[in-house]
Amino acid sequence: HLIILSVGALADHCFYETLQSAALKNNKKIFIPSAAIAGLDRIASGVLGEIEEITLITRKPTKSWYGTIAEERVDLETLKEAYCIYNGNARNAAKLFPESVNVSATLSIAGIGFEKTKVQV
C-alpha cells in the first residue's frame, strides 16, 4: 500500500494513471491524507450528488512568497494589499506552487477533478 504525502505530484496526469494502474495490478491501495482540509469526507461524499463548483482560495503573508514564482509576477517589496498571483485550475496550481497548494490536489481528487477545481492564490 502507499500513502501519498505530496498529493500535488498527482497533478501529473501520466504519473497519476501509472500509479493507479500499478495499484490495481498489484491489488494495493493508495491512501490520500486529508491534509489541511477539514471535512474532506463531506466533499468526497458530496460528489455523489451535484457539486458544480469548488474554489480553493489560498492567502499567505507576503514574506511567504519569496523564492516562488510570485516574485516574477509582482514586486513583493512594495505590495501593500491583497494580490491574486494565480487564478486557474488545480492541476496547474499544484505544478506552479508545489510548496503552497498541494491541498488543491487533495481537494480535486475528493471532489470534481483537477480541471474543474478552481484555485486562487
C-alpha atoms as a printed R data frame, in Angstrom:
    type eleno elety resid chain resno       x      y       z
1   ATOM     1    CA   HIS     A     1   0.000  0.000   0.000
2   ATOM     2    CA   LEU     A     2   1.082  3.609  -0.490
3   ATOM     3    CA   ILE     A     3   0.395  6.844   1.391
4   ATOM     4    CA   ILE     A     4   0.906  9.950  -0.749
5   ATOM     5    CA   LEU     A     5   2.402 12.791   1.284
6   ATOM     6    CA   SER     A     6   2.813 15.305  -1.535
7   ATOM     7    CA   VAL     A     7  -0.534 14.957  -3.251
8   ATOM     8    CA   GLY     A     8   0.405 17.685  -5.739
9   ATOM     9    CA   ALA     A     9   2.502 15.052  -7.537
10  ATOM    10    CA   LEU     A    10  -0.785 13.529  -8.712
11  ATOM    11    CA   ALA     A    11  -1.434 16.631 -10.823
12  ATOM    12    CA   ASP     A    12   0.891 14.943 -13.338
13  ATOM    13    CA   HIS     A    13  -1.747 13.002 -15.282
14  ATOM    14    CA   CYS     A    14   0.668 10.333 -16.586
15  ATOM    15    CA   PHE     A    15   2.086  9.691 -13.113
16  ATOM    16    CA   TYR     A    16  -1.425  9.513 -11.639
17  ATOM    17    CA   GLU     A    17  -2.573  6.980 -14.259
18  ATOM    18    CA   THR     A    18   0.595  4.871 -13.862
19  ATOM    19    CA   LEU     A    19   0.211  4.822 -10.088
20  ATOM    20    CA   GLN     A    20  -3.454  3.822 -10.311
21  ATOM    21    CA   SER     A    21  -2.657  1.077 -12.801
22  ATOM    22    CA   ALA     A    22   0.146 -0.327 -10.612
23  ATOM    23    CA   ALA     A    23  -2.118 -0.304  -7.550
24  ATOM    24    CA   LEU     A    24  -4.881 -2.175  -9.378
25  ATOM    25    CA   LYS     A    25  -2.441 -4.673 -10.903
26  ATOM    26    CA   ASN     A    26  -0.895 -5.439  -7.506
27  ATOM    27    CA   ASN     A    27  -4.146 -5.270  -5.516
28  ATOM    28    CA   LYS     A    28  -2.833 -2.388  -3.407
29  ATOM    29    CA   LYS     A    29  -4.464  0.773  -2.080
30  ATOM    30    CA   ILE     A    30  -3.341  4.372  -2.417
31  ATOM    31    CA   PHE     A    31  -4.146  6.495   0.622
32  ATOM    32    CA   ILE     A    32  -4.509 10.263   0.273
33  ATOM    33    CA   PRO     A    33  -4.449 12.141   3.592
34  ATOM    34    CA   SER     A    34  -6.944 14.937   4.100
35  ATOM    35    CA   ALA     A    35  -4.102 17.441   4.556
36  ATOM    36    CA   ALA     A    36  -5.289 20.920   5.536
37  ATOM    37    CA   ILE     A    37  -8.914 20.368   4.586
38  ATOM    38    CA   ALA     A    38 -11.284 19.796   7.461
39  ATOM    39    CA   GLY     A    39 -14.399 17.989   6.318
40  ATOM    40    CA   LEU     A    40 -12.827 16.412   3.224
41  ATOM    41    CA   ASP     A    41 -15.073 13.402   3.741
42  ATOM    42    CA   ARG     A    42 -18.115 15.646   3.221
43  ATOM    43    CA   ILE     A    43 -16.715 16.945  -0.052
44  ATOM    44    CA   ALA     A    44 -15.966 13.414  -1.221
45  ATOM    45    CA   SER     A    45 -19.484 12.232  -0.374
46  ATOM    46    CA   GLY     A    46 -20.946 15.351  -1.994
47  ATOM    47    CA   VAL     A    47 -19.569 14.241  -5.345
48  ATOM    48    CA   LEU     A    48 -22.236 11.564  -5.345
49  ATOM    49    CA   GLY     A    49 -24.739 14.379  -5.721
50  ATOM    50    CA   GLU     A    50 -24.394 17.609  -7.651
51  ATOM    51    CA   ILE     A    51 -21.287 19.634  -6.876
52  ATOM    52    CA   GLU     A    52 -20.920 22.128  -9.694
53  ATOM    53    CA   GLU     A    53 -18.052 24.233  -8.438
54  ATOM    54    CA   ILE     A    54 -15.214 24.097  -5.935
55  ATOM    55    CA   THR     A    55 -12.842 27.019  -5.417
56  ATOM    56    CA   LEU     A    56  -9.832 26.967  -3.124
57  ATOM    57    CA   ILE     A    57  -8.540 30.398  -2.106
58  ATOM    58    CA   THR     A    58  -5.060 30.471  -0.574
59  ATOM    59    CA   ARG     A    59  -3.793 33.587   1.195
60  ATOM    60    CA   LYS     A    60  -0.395 33.945   2.833
61  ATOM    61    CA   PRO     A    61   1.731 36.769   4.169
62  ATOM    62    CA   THR     A    62   3.940 38.464   1.586
63  ATOM    63    CA   LYS     A    63   7.118 37.041   3.116
64  ATOM    64    CA   SER     A    64   5.840 33.514   2.380
65  ATOM    65    CA   TRP     A    65   6.077 34.140  -1.363
66  ATOM    66    CA   TYR     A    66   9.793 34.944  -1.602
67  ATOM    67    CA   GLY     A    67  11.617 32.300  -3.623
68  ATOM    68    CA   THR     A    68   8.477 31.367  -5.584
69  ATOM    69    CA   ILE     A    69   7.007 32.278  -8.963
70  ATOM    70    CA   ALA     A    70   5.208 35.139  -7.183
71  ATOM    71    CA   GLU     A    71   8.410 37.184  -7.322
72  ATOM    72    CA   GLU     A    72   8.170 37.131 -11.123
73  ATOM    73    CA   ARG     A    73   4.606 38.411 -11.105
74  ATOM    74    CA   VAL     A    74   4.606 41.178  -8.528
75  ATOM    75    CA   ASP     A    75   7.064 43.330  -6.595
76  ATOM    76    CA   LEU     A    76   6.744 41.770  -3.154
77  ATOM    77    CA   GLU     A    77   8.714 44.592  -1.530
78  ATOM    78    CA   THR     A    78   6.100 47.220  -2.405
79  ATOM    79    CA   LEU     A    79   2.966 45.092  -2.109
80  ATOM    80    CA   LYS     A    80   0.520 46.723   0.331
81  ATOM    81    CA   GLU     A    81  -2.777 44.950  -0.385
82  ATOM    82    CA   ALA     A    82  -4.067 41.554  -1.465
83  ATOM    83    CA   TYR     A    83  -2.911 40.486  -4.922
84  ATOM    84    CA   CYS     A    84  -4.011 37.454  -6.950
85  ATOM    85    CA   ILE     A    85  -0.889 35.705  -8.260
86  ATOM    86    CA   TYR     A    86  -2.819 32.849  -9.900
87  ATOM    87    CA   ASN     A    87  -6.406 32.181 -10.906
88  ATOM    88    CA   GLY     A    88  -6.927 28.885 -12.713
89  ATOM    89    CA   ASN     A    89  -7.403 25.151 -12.282
90  ATOM    90    CA   ALA     A    90  -5.935 22.897  -9.596
91  ATOM    91    CA   ARG     A    91  -3.723 20.890 -11.972
92  ATOM    92    CA   ASN     A    92  -1.724 23.962 -12.975
93  ATOM    93    CA   ALA     A    93  -1.785 25.399  -9.443
94  ATOM    94    CA   ALA     A    94  -0.254 22.234  -7.985
95  ATOM    95    CA   LYS     A    95   2.531 22.390 -10.563
96  ATOM    96    CA   LEU     A    96   3.211 26.130 -10.166
97  ATOM    97    CA   PHE     A    97   3.003 26.260  -6.366
98  ATOM    98    CA   PRO     A    98   4.024 22.825  -5.025
99  ATOM    99    CA   GLU     A    99   5.054 24.356  -1.713
100 ATOM   100    CA   SER     A   100   1.744 26.133  -1.176
101 ATOM   101    CA   VAL     A   101  -1.233 24.446  -2.782
102 ATOM   102    CA   ASN     A   102  -0.718 20.685  -2.600
103 ATOM   103    CA   VAL     A   103  -4.037 20.754  -0.809
104 ATOM   104    CA   SER     A   104  -5.693 21.648  -4.141
105 ATOM   105    CA   ALA     A   105  -4.733 18.206  -5.451
106 ATOM   106    CA   THR     A   106  -6.364 16.504  -2.482
107 ATOM   107    CA   LEU     A   107  -9.468 18.619  -2.937
108 ATOM   108    CA   SER     A   108  -9.569 17.785  -6.669
109 ATOM   109    CA   ILE     A   109  -9.325 14.043  -6.162
110 ATOM   110    CA   ALA     A   110 -12.005 14.040  -3.458
111 ATOM   111    CA   GLY     A   111 -14.178 16.482  -5.369
112 ATOM   112    CA   ILE     A   112 -14.762 17.232  -9.035
113 ATOM   113    CA   GLY     A   113 -11.331 16.743 -10.588
114 ATOM   114    CA   PHE     A   114  -8.192 18.743 -11.326
115 ATOM   115    CA   GLU     A   115  -9.554 20.675 -14.291
116 ATOM   116    CA   LYS     A   116 -12.857 21.680 -12.693
117 ATOM   117    CA   THR     A   117 -11.467 22.653  -9.278
118 ATOM   118    CA   LYS     A   118 -10.640 26.356  -9.274
119 ATOM   119    CA   VAL     A   119  -7.732 27.819  -7.333
120 ATOM   120    CA   GLN     A   120  -6.903 31.400  -6.460
121 ATOM   121    CA   VAL     A   121  -3.530 32.174  -4.912
